[in-house]
C-alpha cells in the first residue's frame, strides 16, 4: 500500500507527458487550466465551506491583465502571468474584505454582485476590447530560452504550472493552517470558541484561492491567445461550481475529473449525439450538440443523487 501512491503518481506523470503526442495539445491545456481553476475554487468550498459565486472575476480578470501586459506592455509570459496572479490576489483581497464578514447565502450573493460589477467594468474599459474580447496575446518565449510558439513546449509549461498549483493546494490543506480551515468548515462556532480569528483565516484562504484562479485564467489566456468577456461572466462561476461538485468537492482528484468531464462534454457532445443517433436510429440525438447545458445539468443531477462525493465516489470508499 505504501508503494501504491508513488507508483500511481509516476504513472500519471508518464501519461501526462505522453498525451500531447496522441491528442490535440490546445485541448489538453484547456483541461489543465480548468482543472487548476476548479482546484482553486475547491480550496474555498471543499476545505473551508465558503461558496463563492464570483470566482469568474479572478479567472477572467487575470486573463485580461496578463494579456494587456504581454501584448501592450511587451513583457514576457513569466512576468505577465506573475503580474496577473498578483492582480487576482489583490482583487480577491478587495472582494473578500467586503464579503468575508457575511455568512451563507449573503456571502455568496455579495461575491456575485461584486464580480458582476467587475464584469461591467471589463465591458466598458476600452483596453479590454469590449464584446470583441482581447485579441492577439503573444506567447513569446520563456526567459528567452524556450519558444512557447511550439505547442509541445507550451503544454509542458502548463502541465508544470498545474502540477505546482495542485501540490501547493495539497501543502496548504495538510498544514496546520489547512486543519484550521477544515475546523471552520465543520464547526465554525467551535473554532471561534478555541480562540481562532475565523474571519482572518477565511480572508487569507479567499486570497489564496483567488490567486490560484488567476494563475489558471492567465495561463489559459496565454494558451488561447485571446481573452473574452465569457471568462469574467457569472456563468463561468457557475461552471467552476459544476466542475467541482461533479468531480467531488473536498477532494484533490475531484476538480480534475470534473474539469475533464465538463470540457469533454462542451467539445464532444455533438459527436456523441451523432454516434448515438446512428446506433439507436433516434434522430433527436443529433441535436445534443445544441443542448450542452441540458446534458451537463442532467449529469450534475445524476452525480449529486448517485455519488455523495461526486465522481471521486467511484474510486474511494464512502464514509
N, C-alpha and C positions, 0 to 999 in steps of 0.2 A: 504493500500500500504506500510505503514511503517513496518508492521509486515511480509510482504511477503518475504523480503530478509532474515531476520533471520530464518524464517520457512524453506525456501529453503536450507539455509546453514546447518541447523541442520539435515534436511532430507538427504542431500548429505553426510554429515559426517556419519550418521547412515548407509546409503547404503554402503559407502566405508568400514566401519568396518565389515559389514556382508559379503561382496563379497567373501573374500577368503574361506568362508565355502561352496561356491557354484561353484567357478571357480578355475582353477589352479593358485596358488599364484605366481609362477615364471612369468607366462604370464601377470598377473596383475601388477607385479612390473616392468616389462619391459615397459608397457604402461605408468606407472607413471614416470619412468626415462626419456622416450622420451617426455612426456608432459612437464616436467621441462626443458628439453633441448630446446624444441620449445618455451617455455615461455621466456627463456633467450635470444634466438635469436629475439623473438618478441619485447623485450625491446629495441633492437637496431634498427630493421627495422620498427616496428609498431609505436614506440613512438619518434624515433629520425630521421628516414628516411635514415638510413645507411644500405646498402645492402652488407653484408659480405659473401664472398664465402669461408671463411677459418675457420668457427667455428668447423669443424671436428678436427682441431688441438687441441683445448681446450678440447673437449669431449674425444677424444681418448688419448691425452697426459695425462690427469688426470687419466684415467683408467690405463695406464701403470705405472704412478707414484704411485698411490695407491697400485697397485698390487706388485710393487717392494718393497715398504716399509713394506707391510703386510706379504709378503711371505719371502723375503730375509733378511729384517732387523728385522722381528719379532715384529713389533709394532701392537697395537690393531686397530680395524676398525675405531674408533673415531679419533685417531691420524693420521692414514693413509689417511682418507678422508680429514681431515683438511690440511695436507701437500699437498695433490693433488689439493685442491681448491686454496691454495696459489701459487702452481706451475702454475696452469692455469691462475691465475691473473697476475703473472709475465710474462708469455708467452704472455698474452693479452697486457700487457704494452709494450713489445718489438715489437709485430706486430702492435699494434695500434699506437705506437710512430712513426713508419716508414710510416704507411699508412694514418693516420688521416688528414694530410695536403692536401691530394688529394680528389677530389670530383667525384661523379658519378661513371662511369664505371672504371675510373682509380683507385679509392679506392677499388672497388670490385676486380679488377684484381691483385692489389698488395696483398690483403689479400689471394687470391687464390694462388699466386705464393709463398708467404712465408709459407703458410700452406702446400703446396706440398713439399717445402724444408724440413719442419719438418717431413713429411711423409717419405721421403727418409732417413732421419736420423734414424727414427724408424726401417726402413728396414735393415739398416747397423749395428746398435748397437747390439752387441751380447746379451746384457742383455734383449733385447725386445723379443728374440726368433725368430726374423725374420718372415718368412712366416708361421711358425708353431704357432706363437702367444705366448702370455704369459700365461702359464697354471698353474693350481694348486694354485689359490689365496684362502687362507683360510678365512672363515667367522669369526672364533673366537667368542669372546663374547664382549658385550658392558659394559665397565667399570668393568668387572669381575662379573657382576650381571645378565645379560640377555644373554642366549645362542642363538646366531644367526644361529646355525645349524638348528634350528627349523624354517621352512618356515613361519609360522604364526608370530613368533616374528620378523623375518626379514621384513616381509610385513608391519607390523605396524611401524617399524623404517623408512622404505622407504616412507610410507604414511606421517609420521610426517615431514620428510625432504622435501617432495614435497609440502606439505601444507605450511611449513615455507618459502620455496622458493617463492611460489605464493604470500603469504602475504607480503614478503619483496619487491617483484616487485610492488605490489599494493601500498605499502607505498611510494616507490620511485616515481611512476607516479603521486601520489596525493600530493606530497610535492612541495615546490617552485622550487626545482631542477628539478622535473619532468615537471613542467609547462614551464620551460626554454627549456627543451628537445623538448616539443611539439611546442614551438615557433620556434625552429631551424628547425624542420621538415616542418612547414607550410610556413615559410618565413625567410630563413637564413640571407639575406641582412638586413632585418628589425631588427633581433636580434643583428646583428653586430652594426647597427646604434644606438641601445639603449645602447650600451656600454658593451655588454657581450662578454667575451672571448670565442668565439664559439668553437675553437679548444680544449680548456681546458675541456669544458663540454662534447664534443664528446669523448675525451680521457678517461675521468672518466667513462662515461657510457659504453665504449668499455671494460674497465677493469672489471666493474661490470657484464656485460654480459658474459665475458669470465670466470669469477669466478663461476657464476651460471651454465654455461655449464660444467665446471669442476666438480661441485657438482653432476650433472646428470651423467657424464661419470664415475666418481669414484664409485658412488653408483651402477651403472649397473655392473661394474667390480666385486664389492662385491657380487652382486646377482648371476651372472652367474658363477663366479669362474674362469674366464679367460678373456683375452683381446686380440683382433685381429687387424690386420692392417686395416680391413674394417672400423673400427670406426675412424681412422685417415685419411682415404682417402677422396678425394674431393667429391665422390658420397654421403658421409654422410652429407656433407654441403648442397648438392642438396636436400637430403631427408628432412632435417630440414626446408629448404625453402619451400618445397612442403607441409609439415605438417602445417606450419604457414599460408600459403596462402589458403590452402583448408579449414582450420578451421576458419580463419578470422583474418587478420592482424590488429593490433591496438586494439585488444580486449583481455580481460582477459580469457574468456572461449574458444576462438578460438584455442590456442595451444593445449589444452586438447582434443578438438574434433578432430582436425587434427591428433594428435598422435594416438588417438583411431581408427580412420578410416584407417590410413596407416598401423598400426601394425596388425589390424584385417585382412586387405587385404593380407599382407605378409604371415600370418599364416593360413588363412581360405579360400583364393580364390580358391584353389583346390577343397575343399569340396563344395563350392558354385557352381563351374563349374559342378561337378558331379551331384548335385541336379538339376541344370538347364537342364543338358543332359537327365536325367530321365524324367523330366516334359515335355520337349519340343520334345524329341526324336532326337535332333540335336547332333551328336557325337562330333562336334567341341568344344563344351563347356568343354569337358573332358581335353582339352589342356590348359585351363585357368591357371592351376597351374604353367605352364611353361611360362606364359606370364604376370607375375605380373606387370612388368614395363609398358606394354601396357595398362593394366587395370587402374593402378594408373594415367597414363598420360591422359587417357580418362576422369577419374573422375576430374582431375585437370582442364582440358579444360572446362568441364561442369560447375564446380563450379565458375570458373572465368567468364564464359559467363552468367550464370544464377544468381549468387549471388555476388553483388559488395563487400560484406564483408564476403565472404566465407559461410560456413555452419551456422555461427552465424547469418547470414542474415535471416535464417528461424525463428529465435526466437526474433529478435529485430526489431524495426521499422526503416526502411531505411530513411535516410535524403534526 
